Amino acid sequence: GIFIPLIVVNCIILARAESFASKNPVINSMADGLGMGMGFTLSLVLMSTIREILGTGKLLVAKDFGFAGFKLFNEAFAAKIMISPPGGFITFGLLMALINYISQRREARANGR
């Protein structure tokens, strides 16, 4: 089920926070926790937004509340795999590739290439 992966992710986040907090003052630990929380939230929102747009062709779909969302393109062109679990891995891989590409370009510019 889904519970084991959720527990593992929770343990990773808590272990990282504990490792930082044990070596730093309280204010720095609080700032680190806030920054990490905002970073995780931003990454989840970015991934879910990309997946929803590519998987449904819409943004902010909330059928339970009677809101159909903003249609960005025809549903016939939507990649339904993006709303399934493999879509999460595809999105994560593409985002990591983009981050690596940007990092390499910055490094090349810094080295004058």
C-alpha positions as CSV (number, residue, x, y, z in Angstrom):
1,G,0.0,0.0,0.0
2,I,0.8,3.7,0.2
3,F,1.6,3.8,3.9
4,I,5.1,2.3,3.8
5,P,6.4,4.9,1.3
6,L,4.8,7.7,3.3
7,I,6.4,6.6,6.5
8,V,9.8,6.3,4.7
9,V,9.5,9.9,3.3
10,N,8.5,11.2,6.7
11,C,11.5,9.5,8.4
12,I,13.9,11.0,5.8
13,I,12.5,14.5,6.4
14,L,12.6,14.1,10.2
15,A,16.2,12.6,10.1
16,R,17.5,15.5,8.1
17,A,15.8,18.0,10.4
18,E,17.2,16.3,13.5
19,S,20.7,16.1,12.0
20,F,20.7,19.8,11.3
21,A,19.1,20.8,14.6
22,S,21.6,18.8,16.7
23,K,24.5,20.8,15.3
24,N,23.0,24.3,15.1
25,P,21.4,26.9,17.4
26,V,17.6,27.0,17.8
27,I,17.0,30.1,15.6
28,N,19.0,28.6,12.7
29,S,17.2,25.3,13.1
30,M,13.8,27.1,13.0
31,A,14.8,29.0,9.9
32,D,16.1,25.7,8.3
33,G,12.8,24.0,9.1
34,L,10.8,26.8,7.6
35,G,12.9,26.9,4.5
36,M,12.8,23.1,4.1
37,G,9.0,23.1,4.6
38,M,8.5,25.8,2.0
39,G,10.9,24.0,-0.4
40,F,9.0,20.7,-0.1
41,T,5.7,22.5,-0.6
42,L,7.0,24.4,-3.7
43,S,8.3,21.2,-5.2
44,L,5.0,19.3,-4.6
45,V,2.9,22.2,-6.0
46,L,5.2,22.4,-9.1
47,M,5.1,18.7,-9.7
48,S,1.3,18.4,-9.2
49,T,0.7,21.4,-11.4
50,I,2.7,20.0,-14.3
51,R,1.1,16.6,-13.9
52,E,-2.4,18.0,-13.8
53,I,-1.9,20.3,-16.9
54,L,-0.4,17.5,-19.0
55,G,-2.7,14.8,-17.7
56,T,-6.1,16.6,-17.9
57,G,-5.5,19.7,-20.0
58,K,-6.9,21.8,-17.2
59,L,-5.7,23.5,-14.1
60,L,-7.4,23.5,-10.7
61,V,-9.9,20.7,-11.4
62,A,-12.2,20.3,-8.3
63,K,-15.3,18.4,-9.5
64,D,-16.4,17.7,-6.0
65,F,-16.9,21.4,-5.4
66,G,-18.5,22.0,-8.8
67,F,-15.5,23.8,-10.2
68,A,-14.4,22.5,-13.6
69,G,-11.1,24.4,-13.7
70,F,-9.4,26.4,-16.3
71,K,-9.2,24.6,-19.7
72,L,-5.7,25.1,-21.2
73,F,-6.0,22.7,-24.1
74,N,-8.3,20.0,-25.4
75,E,-8.6,16.8,-23.3
76,A,-8.0,14.7,-26.4
77,F,-4.4,15.8,-26.4
78,A,-3.9,15.1,-22.6
79,A,-1.4,12.4,-21.7
80,K,-3.4,10.3,-19.3
81,I,-0.3,8.6,-18.0
82,M,0.7,11.9,-16.3
83,I,-2.2,11.5,-13.7
84,S,-1.1,8.0,-12.8
85,P,1.9,7.0,-10.6
86,P,4.3,6.6,-13.5
87,G,3.5,10.2,-14.4
88,G,5.0,11.3,-11.1
89,F,8.3,9.5,-11.9
90,I,8.3,11.0,-15.4
91,T,7.7,14.5,-14.0
92,F,10.4,14.0,-11.4
93,G,12.9,12.8,-14.0
94,L,12.2,15.7,-16.3
95,L,12.5,18.2,-13.5
96,M,15.8,16.7,-12.4
97,A,17.1,16.8,-15.9
98,L,16.1,20.5,-16.2
99,I,17.8,21.3,-12.9
100,N,21.0,19.5,-14.0
101,Y,20.9,21.3,-17.3
102,I,20.6,24.7,-15.6
103,S,23.4,23.9,-13.2
104,Q,25.7,22.8,-16.0
105,R,25.0,26.0,-17.9
106,R,25.7,28.2,-14.9
107,E,28.9,26.3,-14.2
108,A,30.0,26.7,-17.8
109,R,29.3,30.4,-17.7
110,A,31.3,30.8,-14.5
111,N,34.2,29.0,-16.1
112,G,34.0,31.1,-19.2
113,R,33.1,28.4,-21.7
